Amino acid sequence: MFNAEVARWRKSSRSNDQGLCIEVADNLPGVVGVRDSKDPDPVLSFEPGSWAAFVAATRTGAFGS
């Protein structure tokens, strides 16, 4: 279960000033939260392993351009 009250949200260092950002909270045990920075509700939650696999696939270009 994701506890939004204790989540520490952060944006990517690659975020721009156009408001097209996501925020990630990975400080909670067993869950990673993801939300839209300009519309923070709802929060999507992922298992840490699933999130790590998604990030790794994104970095290698697995989803194309």
C-alpha positions in Angstrom: 0.0 0.0 0.0 1.3 3.4 -0.9 1.4 6.0 1.9 1.4 9.4 0.1 1.7 11.3 3.5 5.3 10.1 4.0 6.4 9.9 0.4 9.3 12.1 -0.6 8.6 13.1 -4.2 11.4 14.0 -6.7 11.5 15.0 -10.3 14.0 13.9 -12.9 17.0 16.1 -13.3 16.0 16.1 -17.0 12.7 17.7 -16.3 12.0 21.0 -18.1 10.0 24.0 -17.1 7.0 23.2 -19.3 5.2 21.2 -16.6 5.5 17.9 -18.5 7.0 16.0 -15.6 6.5 13.0 -13.5 7.5 12.7 -9.9 8.7 9.5 -8.3 8.7 8.5 -4.6 11.0 5.6 -3.9 11.6 6.0 -0.2 8.9 3.6 1.0 9.6 -0.1 1.5 8.2 -2.4 -1.1 6.6 0.3 -3.3 7.5 3.0 -5.8 5.0 5.8 -6.4 4.6 7.7 -9.6 2.5 10.8 -10.3 2.0 13.7 -12.7 3.6 16.8 -11.2 0.8 19.1 -12.2 -2.0 16.7 -11.3 -0.8 14.7 -8.3 -3.9 12.5 -7.9 -4.0 9.6 -8.7 -0.7 8.0 -7.7 0.4 4.9 -9.6 2.3 2.4 -7.5 4.8 -0.3 -8.7 6.8 -3.0 -7.1 10.5 -1.8 -6.9 11.7 -4.6 -9.3 9.1 -3.7 -11.9 10.0 0.0 -11.7 13.7 -0.8 -12.0 13.0 -3.0 -15.1 11.0 -0.1 -16.6 13.7 2.4 -16.0 16.4 0.1 -17.4 14.4 -0.6 -20.5 13.8 3.1 -21.0 17.5 3.9 -20.7 18.4 1.2 -23.3 15.8 2.5 -25.8 13.7 -0.6 -25.6 10.5 1.4 -26.3 11.8 3.1 -29.4 11.7 6.8 -30.1 
